Amino acid sequence: MRHTIAVWVQNEFGVLTRVANLFSGRGFNIESLCVAPTEDPEISRITMVTRGDDAVIDQIIKQLRRLLPVHRVEDMTGFAHVERELVLVKVRADDETRTEVTRLVEIFRCKIIDASHDTFVIEVTGDAGKIEAFLNLLKPMGIKEIARSGAVAMVRTAADPDL
Amino acid sequence: MRHTIAVWVQNEFGVLTRVANLFSGRGFNIESLCVAPTEDPEISRITMVTRGDDAVIDQIIKQLRRLLPVHRVEDMTGFAHVERELVLVKVRADDETRTEVTRLVEIFRCKIIDASHDTFVIEVTGDAGKIEAFLNLLKPMGIKEIARSGAVAMVRTAADPDL
């Protein structure tokens, strides 16, 4: 099953390695991971998406909670949550493709944030379904480069287990 | 100096640990890091932001290039590039703050993606300056939770060293 997990850790970089090791040590592949500061400068928040056996992931989460610089772990999988990803795509935009690319950008409410004589860089934000649909439609135009943030997620207030 | 570095690696999770170790082993703190798949399912792209002595970072980048599952390393610091971050913010939105929060969301062209009777979850995308300005204005309203992707970046086509 696909799990989206948030981990609040002390802002020391060795911590990311220790958290990552818990997963890779058991052969788990992480689909995406992002780590960035929170409102408390001493604490960083890791959001990661992984797939695997629920029981094993539960075990890893228990171990995570025992890692000293880990402040909190939240497996959002069982709770209603919002999930978004940011993607930058460099796509061919010459005389042949420019009109169609611009049309797709409008339909998906994306932004063109850079342009050269034959490329656009497009910024798109959305859930996994929207991102996948957009990239699939863009692919025939000629994608030159993609940079994805990976999923960022938050439990909906009404479903928050801590409230 | 602040460096934004993109690293293309084989999609095996142990690789992230090895890349991270190169930095933490030298006491470098990573401000943000994100890793997600690229258009080639076998290759993941890591984008990271770090600060430190330019000469030492150059050394680390040389070592990165020698790491076997690393396909390519790009230090964007010297090149014109676009940089964006995605942030989800849960903020207090009760009778006292709702109007002001909604006004800020309009000014900064953000999106409210979840609402309860006394909170909003806001999605905001932008460069570091916009994100910081928005969070600073939102802070007095009562921020309950923040989830940031960290910077995602791409070299502008006209400045691309590979073209």
Interface residues (C-beta under 8 A of the other chain):
Chain A: A6 N11 E12 F13 G14 L16 T17 A20 N21 F23 S24 F28 N29 I30 E31 S32 L33 C34 V35 A36 P37 T38 E39 R45 T47 V82 R84 E85 L86 V87 L88 K90 I113 D114 S116 D118 T119 V121 E123 T125 L135 I143 E145 I146 A147 R148 S149 G150 V152 A153 M154 R156 T157 A158
Chain B: A6 N11 E12 F13 G14 L16 T17 A20 N21 F23 S24 F28 N29 I30 E31 S32 L33 C34 V35 A36 P37 T38 E39 R45 T47 V82 R84 E85 L86 V87 L88 K90 I113 D114 S116 D118 T119 V121 E123 T125 I143 E145 I146 A147 R148 S149 G150 V152 A153 M154 R156 T157 A158
